[in-house]
Amino acid sequence: MRLYHFMKQKHALESLINRRLHISLIKDLNDPFELFGVVVSDNSQKEDLATIKAKFSKEFGIICFSGCYSNILMWSHYSDKHMGTCLGFDIDDQLFADKIARKVGYINEKMEFDHFYDDSPEKVKRFEQLLTTKSSDWNYEQEYRVFCNFDQHDRGHYFESFSEKIELKEVILGCMPESKGEQLQLKLDELYRYMGDLKDTVEIYQASMCPNEFKVLKQPIK
C-alpha cells in the first residue's frame, strides 16, 4: 500500500541521508486524547489510563502515515506550511497482516467499555482499539500507523530504517519555496546529493495547487 509521510524539509533531507524515519513516542503525539478515547467515570480511571500511556511509550513507538498526499491541511500542519516535503512509501501487506501496521478509525463520541480494567481476554483487544481510534475531527489525516520497537537509538531519538517492508518510492517537494527567488534546480541539486543512489529508484515530484479544487497536485520533475 502506498502511504505518505509529511515532514519539514530539514527532517526530510536527514531521512534521505540516513535512510530512516523518526519514531514518535505515544506520549509525544499531538492529540491529548491518545489512549483517552474511552469514557471514564472517576479520577482513578484517568490515572490508570495515564499510567498505561506512559508504559506503552516506553515499550514501542509509532510512525504516522497518511493515505493521501493531496490534502492541503496535511501540508500546512506537518510540512511547514507547504514548504516541506512529503515522502511516499510502499508499506508491505505483511505488516498489516501481522497487525504491525494499522488503519486509524475515527469516532464522534468516546467509546464505552464495560469492565475496562479487568483481566479478561478482551482487554488486549480493547487497548489495541484505543491505540487506533481518534476523534472524527482528525479524519482528514486518513491516518495509518506502523508500530515500531526501539532498536535504533541516536542521541535520545528512535528510528526505523527504510527497508523492503517500508520502501521509499516518492519524494514530493512542497509547492511553496522557502524564498521567492529560489530556483527549483538548486533544490534538485541538493536533493540529488542527499539521495545518492535512491534517486535511481525513487520518483521525484513538485507539488502545485490544483486550479479547480482545494487540493495539492504533483508533477514529475525527473
Secondary structure, 3 states (H helix, E strand, C coil): CEEEEEECHHHHHHHHHHCEEEEEEHHHCCCCCCCCCECCCCHHHHHHHHHHHHHHHHHCEEEEEECCCCCHHHHHHHCCCCCCEEEEEEECHHHHHCCCEEECEEECCCECCCCCCCCCCHHHHHHHHHHCEEEHHHHHHCEEEEEECCCEEECCEEEEECCCCEEEEEEEECCCCCCCCCCHHHHHHHHHHHHHHHHHCCEEEEEEECCCCCCEEEEECC
